[in-house]
Structure formats: structure tokens, C-alpha cells
Amino acid sequence: MDSTNSSLYVDLCSLLADAFQVTTDEITPELAFGDLPQWDSMGHMELLLRLEEAYGIEIDAESIAELVSLPAIFEKLAKRDQTDE
């Protein structure tokens, strides 16, 4: 991921750390589903709910299966931000 210094990336790391109750040091740039014990199927749904709330997005069934890594989530939100401009 090339934008690890962007405010979106920093915000996402904080959101993931909060959702999974870990430190931001445990959130790596390539973090994916299953890398943390907390990122299981229940943790994934909690994360998606937090993303919807924090970013005012609606996550459909197709996106649930796609948003399984920090890079995938970042890319989806970055694209959304670009189309909103």
C-alpha cells in the first residue's frame, strides 16, 4: 500500500485497532482477515458496521467478501473519496 501516511490510512488503522481491541502497532499495512484472532467472521461484521458508521457508506453483500484486508478497505474508501470530489 503506497499511502500509509495519508490521513485516511491513519484513520483506518485507528478504526481497525479500536474494532479489534488491539494497539495500532498491531495493524500492519497488509493486515487481512484471519491475521488477528479477533478478525474472525464476527469481528469482520463488527468492522463493517464501524466502517459504515464512520464513513457514511453502505456495504452490500458483494462488498462483505471483498473488504477482507486493510489494502482492500483503503482502496474502496479512497476510490469513494475520489468520486465524491
Buried (B, 14 or more C-beta within 10 A) or exposed (E): BEBEEBEBBEBBBEBBBEBBEBEEEBBEBEBEBEBBEBBEEEBBEBBBEBBEEBBEBEBEEEBEEEBBBBBBBBBBBBEEEEEEE
